[in-house]
Amino acid sequence: MSLAQIHLIRERLRRLGARPTHEQRILRLWAQAKPQNSGRRPLESFMPTALRDDLPQLTKDLNGLLRLQSEHPAEDGSVRWLLALKDGQTVETVGLPRDGVCVSSQVGCAVGCVFCMTGRDGLIRQVGSAEIVAQVAFARLHRPVKKVVFMGMGEPAHNLDNVMEAIEVLGTVGNIAHKSLVFSTVGDPRVFERLPTGLVKPAMAVSLHTTRADLRSQLLPRAPKMSPEELVEAAEIYARQTGYPIQYQWTLLDGVNDSEEELDGIVRLLKGKYALMNMIPYNAIDDLPFKRPTWERAAAIARTLHQRGILTKLRNSAGQDVEGGCGQLRARALQSALKDVPVKDQAMPVHFVSAKPATVL
């Protein structure tokens, strides 16, 4: 039986006689990467025999949700891991400086951002809630984790059921502060409907990238048709509900979205809002036409926005020296594997870009 989702783990535990306290204990130790026999009390003093006997196999099954395929440490203190799931598909997980981890919620992505490697082959499959938590548990085996950002491969809004199930575990027994769980999205009405109803309400990061609706539809061709104004309005409501500022993500593309017109648009949209602007110079990809602006130009943009009343941080994508932009490790691994396969046997990339998200709402 697959354990790719949290509710399937709970079902297995209940069949073995687990009570809610047993469930929470087992999920807590797993999510925090601690042995199931942790604690001073012997297991036989409080745990049903059938459940206790199954713990070694359960631990093996949970550890088997993913395995390390390759590791890429960077000079900035980050490390990028390419992790293989049980079916052989791979996801990227990033250990960030200052005790953070960036997890993937999908294999591939259906949004198709034209400057992003992840979405070039469309959506391959959803990542289960347990597979998401397993990425955090894996990271905790290597470093402390106090913050989890859903900014890896995929669009979390297209996998809401699994992402929200993972967030609930991480924000309760996983011992991650709610404001340190960051749900990243290109913007989807379902996000603003569902997230306020969850037991755990994460912080939110919105991938804005431009204040022009026409340019946004070009850069994010399959994002929901929310205008930048509608997106900021919905995000501001969520910020006031939760008490956490919205983190607006802006990938700086040289000559594309770094004009004075865009700076004026940012000030118009975000002045007075409960917001933080994250400016991230583009992580260049060889066969894409976009360019990374100079650091001096990026710094001047951030400084100008700050002076005009927009709290702005200039951020560098983690792992620049290992060319580890989101989706690049996976793409390079696939390309390497294909080199050893005769051309007639090579499968064409799977494109599911027109498919509906698997989450049923």
C-alpha positions in Angstrom: 0.0 0.0 0.0 1.3 3.5 -0.9 2.0 5.9 1.9 2.5 8.9 -0.4 -0.2 10.8 1.5 -0.6 11.6 5.2 -4.2 10.3 5.4 -3.0 6.9 4.1 -0.4 6.8 6.9 -3.1 7.6 9.4 -5.4 4.8 8.0 -2.6 2.3 8.3 -2.0 3.3 11.9 -5.7 3.1 12.8 -6.0 -0.4 11.4 -3.2 -1.4 13.8 -5.1 0.0 16.8 -3.5 3.5 17.0 -5.3 6.1 19.0 -5.0 9.8 18.1 -2.1 10.3 20.6 -0.2 7.4 18.9 -0.8 8.9 15.5 0.4 12.3 16.5 3.5 10.8 18.2 4.5 8.8 15.2 3.9 11.6 12.7 5.8 14.0 15.1 8.9 11.9 15.3 8.9 11.2 11.6 8.4 14.8 10.6 11.2 15.9 13.0 13.5 13.1 11.8 13.7 11.4 15.1 13.7 7.6 15.8 10.4 6.1 16.6 11.8 4.7 19.9 12.7 8.1 21.1 11.6 9.0 24.6 12.2 7.6 28.1 9.1 5.5 28.3 9.3 2.0 26.8 7.0 1.6 23.8 5.3 -1.5 25.4 4.1 0.6 28.3 1.6 2.6 26.1 1.5 1.4 22.5 -0.7 -1.4 21.1 1.3 -4.6 20.3 0.3 -4.7 16.6 1.3 -1.0 16.1 4.6 -1.5 18.0 5.5 -4.6 15.9 4.8 -2.7 12.7 7.1 0.3 13.6 10.2 -1.1 12.0 8.4 -1.7 8.7 6.6 1.6 8.9 9.9 3.4 9.4 11.4 1.6 6.4 8.3 2.5 4.3 8.5 6.2 5.3 12.2 6.3 4.7 11.6 4.8 1.3 9.3 7.6 0.1 12.4 9.2 -1.4 16.1 8.6 -1.8 19.0 10.9 -2.5 20.1 10.9 -6.2 22.6 13.7 -6.1 23.8 16.4 -3.8 25.1 19.9 -4.8 26.5 22.1 -2.0 27.1 25.8 -2.8 29.4 28.4 -1.4 26.6 30.4 0.1 25.8 27.6 2.6 22.9 26.2 0.7 22.7 22.7 -0.7 20.5 21.4 -3.5 19.4 17.8 -3.4 17.9 15.9 -6.3 15.6 13.3 -4.7 14.1 10.3 -6.4 10.5 9.3 -5.5 9.4 5.6 -5.4 8.2 5.7 -9.0 11.5 7.0 -10.3 10.4 10.6 -10.8 12.6 13.2 -9.2 12.1 16.5 -7.3 14.5 19.2 -6.1 14.8 20.2 -2.5 17.0 22.9 -1.2 18.6 23.4 2.1 18.7 27.1 2.6 21.0 29.2 4.7 19.6 30.2 8.1 17.8 27.0 8.8 15.3 26.9 5.9 14.3 24.3 3.4 12.6 24.8 0.0 10.3 21.9 -1.0 8.7 20.8 -4.3 5.0 20.2 -4.6 4.8 18.8 -8.1 7.0 17.0 -10.6 7.0 19.5 -13.4 4.5 22.4 -13.5 1.5 23.4 -15.7 1.9 27.1 -15.3 4.5 27.3 -18.0 6.4 30.4 -16.9 8.5 31.2 -19.9 11.7 31.9 -17.9 11.5 28.7 -15.7 13.0 25.3 -16.4 10.5 23.4 -14.3 7.5 23.9 -16.5 9.1 23.3 -19.9 7.7 19.7 -20.0 4.4 20.5 -18.3 3.0 18.7 -15.3 4.2 15.1 -14.8 2.5 14.3 -11.5 1.4 15.6 -8.2 3.7 15.1 -5.1 1.8 13.5 -2.2 1.5 15.2 1.1 3.7 12.5 2.8 6.3 13.0 0.0 6.3 16.7 0.8 6.8 16.1 4.5 9.5 13.5 3.7 11.5 16.2 2.0 11.5 18.2 5.3 12.4 15.1 7.3 15.3 14.3 4.8 16.6 17.9 5.2 16.4 17.6 9.0 18.8 14.6 8.8 21.4 17.0 7.4 20.7 20.4 9.1 18.3 22.3 11.4 15.0 23.3 9.8 12.9 26.1 11.2 11.4 27.4 8.0 9.7 25.6 5.1 9.0 27.4 1.8 6.9 25.9 -0.9 8.9 27.5 -3.7 10.4 24.5 -5.4 9.2 22.6 -8.4 5.5 23.1 -9.1 2.6 25.4 -8.3 1.2 24.6 -4.9 -2.3 26.0 -5.9 -2.6 23.1 -8.4 -2.0 20.5 -5.6 -4.0 22.1 -2.8 -5.2 19.0 -1.0 -1.8 17.5 -0.7 0.0 20.8 0.2 -2.6 21.8 2.8 -2.4 18.3 4.4 1.4 18.7 4.6 1.2 22.2 6.0 -1.1 21.0 8.7 1.4 18.3 9.8 4.4 20.6 9.6 2.6 23.4 11.4 1.5 21.2 14.3 3.6 18.1 15.1 6.3 19.2 12.7 7.1 22.1 15.0 7.4 24.7 12.3 5.9 28.2 13.2 2.9 29.0 11.0 4.5 32.3 9.8 7.6 30.2 8.9 5.6 28.1 6.5 5.5 30.0 3.2 3.0 29.1 0.5 4.2 30.4 -2.9 1.7 30.9 -5.7 1.3 32.7 -9.1 -2.2 33.5 -7.8 -5.3 31.4 -8.0 -8.7 32.3 -6.5 -8.9 28.8 -4.8 -5.9 29.7 -2.7 -7.6 32.8 -1.2 -10.7 30.6 -0.6 -9.0 27.6 1.0 -6.0 28.8 3.0 -8.1 30.9 5.4 -10.1 27.8 6.3 -7.1 25.6 7.3 -6.1 24.7 10.8 -2.6 26.1 10.0 -2.6 29.4 8.0 0.8 29.8 6.4 2.5 33.0 5.2 2.1 33.7 1.5 4.5 34.5 -1.3 3.0 35.8 -4.5 4.9 35.5 -7.8 4.1 38.9 -9.4 7.0 39.5 -11.8 5.2 42.5 -13.5 2.5 45.0 -12.9 1.4 44.9 -16.5 -1.5 42.4 -17.2 -0.4 42.0 -20.9 3.2 41.2 -20.0 2.1 38.9 -17.1 0.0 36.8 -19.5 3.1 36.5 -21.7 5.5 35.6 -18.9 3.0 33.3 -17.1 0.9 32.0 -20.0 -1.2 29.5 -18.0 -1.6 31.4 -14.7 -5.2 32.1 -13.7 -6.5 35.3 -15.3 -6.2 37.5 -12.3 -4.9 41.0 -13.1 -2.1 42.3 -10.9 -4.5 44.6 -9.2 -7.0 41.7 -8.4 -4.1 39.6 -7.2 -2.7 42.2 -4.8 -6.2 43.0 -3.5 -6.9 39.3 -2.7 -3.5 38.9 -1.1 -3.9 42.0 1.0 -7.1 40.5 2.5 -5.2 37.3 3.4 -2.4 39.4 4.9 -4.8 41.2 7.2 -6.5 38.0 8.2 -3.3 36.2 9.2 -1.2 39.1 10.4 1.7 38.1 8.1 2.9 40.4 5.3 2.7 39.1 1.7 6.0 38.4 0.1 5.8 39.5 -3.5 8.3 37.7 -5.7 9.8 39.5 -8.6 12.3 37.7 -10.9 14.3 40.5 -12.5 14.7 40.0 -16.2 17.1 42.4 -17.9 15.2 44.6 -20.3 11.9 42.9 -19.6 10.5 43.9 -16.2 13.1 46.4 -14.9 11.8 49.6 -16.5 10.8 52.9 -14.8 7.2 52.1 -15.8 7.4 48.9 -13.8 8.8 50.7 -10.7 6.0 53.2 -10.9 3.5 50.3 -11.1 5.0 48.6 -8.1 4.7 51.8 -6.0 1.1 52.2 -7.3 0.1 48.6 -6.3 2.0 48.1 -3.1 2.2 51.6 -1.4 0.5 51.2 2.0 0.0 47.5 1.6 1.1 44.9 4.2 3.8 43.7 1.9 7.5 42.9 1.3 9.0 42.9 -2.2 11.6 40.3 -2.9 13.7 41.2 -5.9 15.5 38.2 -7.3 17.9 38.6 -10.3 17.2 35.9 -12.9 19.1 32.6 -12.6 20.3 32.3 -16.3 19.5 29.2 -18.3 21.6 28.6 -21.4 19.0 28.0 -24.0 16.5 30.6 -22.9 16.6 34.2 -24.2 16.4 36.0 -20.8 19.3 37.6 -19.2 20.3 38.4 -15.6 20.7 42.1 -14.9 23.9 43.3 -13.3 24.0 43.3 -9.5 24.5 47.0 -9.6 21.3 47.5 -11.7 19.4 45.2 -9.4 20.6 47.0 -6.3 19.7 50.4 -7.8 16.1 49.1 -8.4 15.8 47.8 -4.9 17.2 51.0 -3.4 14.8 53.2 -5.5 11.8 51.2 -4.4 12.8 51.4 -0.7 13.2 55.1 -1.0 9.7 55.3 -2.5 8.2 53.6 0.5 8.2 49.9 -0.6 9.9 47.5 1.8 12.3 45.7 -0.6 14.9 43.0 -0.2 17.3 42.1 -3.0 17.9 38.4 -2.8 20.2 36.0 -4.7 18.8 32.7 -5.7 20.5 30.0 -3.6 23.2 28.0 -5.2 24.2 30.2 -8.0 27.6 28.7 -8.3 26.2 25.2 -8.9 23.7 26.4 -11.5 20.9 25.0 -9.4 17.9 27.1 -10.4 14.6 25.4 -9.9 14.3 22.5 -12.3 17.8 22.6 -13.6 19.2 19.7 -11.6 16.3 17.5 -12.7 16.7 18.6 -16.3 20.4 17.9 -16.4 19.9 14.5 -14.8 17.3 13.6 -17.5 19.6 14.8 -20.2 22.4 12.8 -18.9 20.3 9.6 -18.8 19.1 10.2 -22.3 22.7 10.3 -23.6 22.9 6.6 -22.9 19.7 5.7 -24.6 19.5 5.0 -28.4 17.6 7.8 -30.2 14.8 5.4 -31.4 14.2 4.4 -27.8 14.0 7.8 -26.3 10.5 8.8 -25.1 9.3 12.3 -26.0 8.7 14.7 -23.1 5.2 14.4 -21.6 3.2 17.6 -21.9 0.1 17.9 -19.7 -0.1 21.6 -19.8 -3.8 21.7 -20.8 -4.8 19.1 -18.2 -6.9 20.2 -15.2 -5.1 20.2 -11.8 -5.5 16.9 -10.0 -6.8 18.5 -6.9 -10.6 18.3 -6.7 -12.1 21.2 -4.9 
